[in-house]
Amino acid sequence: MCLKIALGSRSFFEDSSITEGQIAEYKRDLRFFTNLRKIAKQDAQETVDYSAYEDQIRRLVGYSTRSETSPIPSKRATTSSPTSTA
């Protein structure tokens, strides 16, 4: 979090004692630790990666919208009643 705050402050970039190499190193470290935190949260099941379910969700949504536009006929409409000859 401190790296993110440092890279977000104007004075950090204006400080002449910090070299371009150090700034690049801070950026690499920030990416590394941000990714590490994301992985740790997923491993601890604090977050869910929904991208694994994206295709299934799209198919479900597509199926439900199709079924709403073309209703399924009721049983009464599709079955014929037997005629009595009595």
Order of alpha helices (4+ residues) and beta strands (2+ residues): alpha-alpha-alpha-alpha-alpha
